Amino acid sequence: MTLLLVVVVALAVAFDFSNGFHDTANAIATSVATRALRPQYALLMATVFNFLGAFAGTAVAKTIGAGLVDEKTTTQVVVAAALAGAIAWNLITWYAGLPSSSSHALIGGLVGATMIAVGTGSVKWAGVWDKVIVPLVSSPIIGFAGAFVLMLALTWIFRNAARKPLGRAFKRLQVLSAGYMAFAHGSNDAQKTMGIVTLALFSAGVIRTTDVPDWVIVLAATAMSLGTAIGGWRIIRTMGQRVVQLEPIHGFAAETTAASVILGAAHLGMPVSTTHVISSAIMGVGASKGMRGVRWGVARQILVAWVLTLPAAGVIGAIAWVALNAIATTLGLS
């Protein structure tokens, strides 16, 4: 490997790690908030299932590696700038405690860096529309509606059940749904790093196709699970406590719905935001209790982060390309 490629792979690992701790809340916020799991046990379970989920397929990785920008015009500096933009946005939103999308941060960074480096013609706009924009809008809607309907159904089915025994039963069930959610998160999010590393390897001529090498899968799975083990507690508090007052039955409904949507998207090669889906599912179960069941002021702050992520990461990715390209040119690495 060249020095520049080593730097790119290191940045990809750093992004995957930041994705892991940034998105820990996706897997465990509800189970911790409802006390279905102690925080340390929830983190351990999320770490294990995130790792296992990374081996569920490579359809999303192929979308990132070859479905959004022209891989033949992509350089290692472009990939490095995309990763820098995504990492910067992850850290900004983590510090603010906002559950923004690591996935869309990476995609925004990649598109922004590509546009300034080689022009808009190298962006596969049809792929961006079909695989990014449409799922960006539809997956939270499906998550919200699905969780809303499931919560209403559970409320009706158990309408005559005693509250305390019902709570104990759903605490046990939520352990399963939290593991399911962590597995789904790994199945979609780890693949984004696989795709970006594969794109870097292809642009460097190390591999001849954009098929994901086995060692890249293991690397992405390991980095994400280690990040998950640390845990992003600022965002966990936002999702688990500030948006909706959750009980175990609500957590079970939100996690089950979100995980199903995310796994379906992964099968279709859509790099959806696991953060968007679980956040909207939490809002859906809250809305089932009435309009006052959701703290809409906090929800609006989350929505603002959703809207800003793609363009903000794109701008940061473009700025990063200018800086990194100048450095690489000066050092004779480009």
Residue pairs with C-beta under 8 A, 6 or more apart in sequence:
1 9
1 204
1 206
2 76
2 204
2 333
3 333
4 76
4 77
4 80
4 204
4 328
4 333
4 334
5 76
5 200
5 201
5 204
5 206
7 80
8 76
8 79
8 80
8 83
8 197
8 200
9 197
9 200
9 219
11 80
11 83
11 84
11 87
12 79
12 83
12 193
12 196
12 197
12 200
12 220
13 193
13 219
13 223
14 83
14 87
15 83
15 86
15 87
15 90
15 102
15 106
15 193
15 196
16 190
16 193
16 220
16 223
16 224
16 227
17 223
17 224
17 226
17 227
18 87
18 90
18 91
18 94
18 102
18 227
19 90
19 102
19 189
19 192
19 193
19 224
19 227
20 50
20 223
20 224
20 225
20 226
20 227
20 228
20 229
20 230
21 94
21 227
21 228
21 230
21 231
21 232
22 90
22 93
22 94
22 102
22 227
22 232
22 235
23 102
23 185
23 189
23 228
23 232
23 235
23 274
23 275
24 43
24 46
24 227
24 228
24 230
24 231
24 232
24 235
24 236
25 99
25 232
25 235
25 236
25 238
25 239
25 240
25 275
26 99
26 181
26 185
26 239
26 258
26 274
26 275
26 278
27 42
27 46
27 49
27 50
27 178
27 181
27 182
27 185
27 228
28 37
28 39
28 42
28 43
28 45
28 46
28 178
28 182
28 231
28 236
29 235
29 236
29 239
29 240
29 278
30 174
30 178
30 239
30 240
30 246
30 250
30 251
30 254
30 255
30 278
30 282
31 37
31 42
31 174
31 175
31 177
31 178
31 251
31 255
32 38
32 39
32 42
32 236
32 240
33 240
33 241
33 246
33 251
34 171
34 174
34 246
34 247
34 248
34 250
34 251
35 171
36 170
36 171
36 172
36 174
36 175
36 178
36 248
36 251
37 45
37 174
37 175
37 178
39 231
42 178
43 228
43 229
43 231
44 229
45 175
45 178
45 179
45 182
46 178
46 182
46 185
46 228
47 225
47 226
47 228
47 229
48 182
48 225
49 179
49 180
49 182
49 183
49 186
50 182
50 183
50 185
50 186
50 190
50 221
50 224
50 225
50 228
51 186
51 221
51 222
51 224
51 225
52 183
52 186
53 182
53 183
53 184
53 185
53 186
53 187
53 188
53 190
54 186
54 187
54 190
54 191
54 194
54 217
54 220
54 221
54 224
54 225
55 217
55 221
56 183
56 186
56 187
56 263
56 266
57 187
57 191
57 266
57 267
58 191
58 194
58 211
58 212
58 217
59 191
59 266
59 267
59 268
59 269
60 188
60 191
60 192
60 195
60 265
60 266
60 269
60 270
60 271
61 191
61 192
61 194
61 195
61 198
61 212
62 195
62 210
62 211
62 212
62 269
63 127
63 131
63 195
63 269
63 270
63 271
64 106
64 107
64 110
64 191
64 192
64 194
64 195
64 196
64 199
64 271
65 71
65 194
65 195
65 196
65 198
65 199
65 202
65 210
65 212
66 199
66 210
67 124
67 127
67 131
67 269
68 107
68 110
68 111
68 123
68 124
68 127
68 128
68 131
68 132
69 78
69 110
69 111
69 114
69 122
69 123
69 124
70 114
70 118
70 122
70 123
70 124
71 199
71 202
71 203
71 210
73 114
73 118
73 122
74 114
74 118
74 122
74 199
74 202
74 203
75 117
75 203
75 334
76 200
76 203
76 204
77 117
77 321
77 324
77 325
77 328
77 334
78 110
78 113
78 114
78 117
78 118
78 203
78 321
79 110
79 113
79 196
79 199
79 200
79 203
80 320
80 324
81 109
81 112
81 113
81 117
81 317
81 318
81 320
81 321
81 324
81 325
82 106
82 109
82 110
82 112
82 113
82 114
82 196
82 317
82 320
83 106
83 109
83 196
84 109
84 316
84 317
84 320
84 324
85 105
85 108
85 109
85 112
85 113
85 313
85 314
85 315
85 316
85 317
85 318
85 319
85 320
86 102
86 105
86 106
86 108
86 109
86 313
86 317
88 313
88 316
88 320
89 100
89 105
89 108
89 109
89 309
89 312
89 313
89 316
90 100
90 102
90 105
93 99
93 100
93 305
93 309
94 232
94 234
94 235
95 234
96 234
96 305
97 234
97 235
97 237
97 238
98 235
98 238
98 301
98 302
98 305
99 235
99 238
99 239
99 275
99 279
99 302
99 305
100 275
100 305
100 306
100 308
100 309
101 273
101 274
101 275
101 276
101 306
101 309
102 189
102 192
102 273
102 275
103 188
103 189
103 192
103 271
103 272
103 273
103 274
103 275
104 132
104 136
104 273
104 306
104 309
104 310
104 313
105 309
105 313
106 192
106 196
106 313
107 128
107 132
107 271
107 310
107 313
108 309
108 310
108 311
108 312
108 313
108 314
108 317
109 313
109 314
109 316
109 317
109 320
110 196
110 317
111 123
111 128
111 310
111 314
111 317
112 313
112 314
112 315
112 316
112 317
112 318
112 321
113 317
113 318
113 320
113 321
114 122
114 123
115 122
115 123
115 314
115 318
116 318
116 321
116 322
117 321
117 325
131 269
131 270
131 271
132 270
132 271
132 310
135 265
135 270
135 271
135 272
136 272
136 273
136 276
136 310
139 261
139 262
139 265
139 270
139 272
139 273
139 276
139 277
139 280
140 273
140 276
140 277
140 279
140 280
140 306
141 280
142 261
142 277
143 257
143 258
143 261
143 276
143 277
143 278
143 279
143 280
143 281
143 284
144 280
144 281
144 283
144 284
144 287
145 284
146 257
146 260
146 261
146 281
146 284
147 253
147 254
147 257
147 258
147 280
147 281
147 282
147 283
147 284
147 285
147 288
148 284
148 285
148 287
148 288
150 253
150 256
150 257
150 285
151 249
151 250
151 253
151 284
151 285
151 288
152 288
154 249
154 252
154 253
155 249
155 288
158 166
158 249
166 249
167 247
167 248
167 249
170 247
170 248
170 249
170 251
170 252
171 248
173 248
173 252
174 248
174 251
174 252
174 255
177 251
177 252
177 255
177 256
177 259
178 251
178 255
180 255
180 256
180 259
181 255
181 256
181 258
181 259
181 262
181 278
182 228
183 259
183 263
184 258
184 259
184 260
184 262
184 263
184 266
184 274
185 262
185 274
186 221
186 224
186 225
187 262
187 263
187 266
188 262
188 263
188 265
188 266
188 271
188 272
188 274
189 224
189 274
190 220
190 221
190 224
191 220
191 266
191 271
192 271
193 219
193 220
193 223
193 224
194 212
194 216
194 217
194 220
195 212
195 271
197 216
197 219
197 220
198 207
198 210
198 211
198 212
198 213
198 216
199 210
201 207
201 213
201 216
202 208
202 209
202 210
207 213
238 298
238 302
239 278
239 279
239 282
240 246
242 295
242 298
243 279
243 282
243 283
243 286
243 294
243 295
243 298
243 299
243 302
244 250
244 282
244 283
244 285
244 286
244 293
244 294
244 295
245 286
245 293
246 254
246 282
246 285
250 282
250 285
250 286
253 281
253 285
254 278
254 281
254 282
254 284
254 285
255 278
255 281
257 281
257 284
258 274
258 277
258 278
258 280
258 281
261 272
261 277
261 281
262 272
262 274
262 277
265 271
265 272
273 306
276 306
279 302
283 294
283 299
286 293
286 294
287 293
287 294
325 334
327 333
328 334
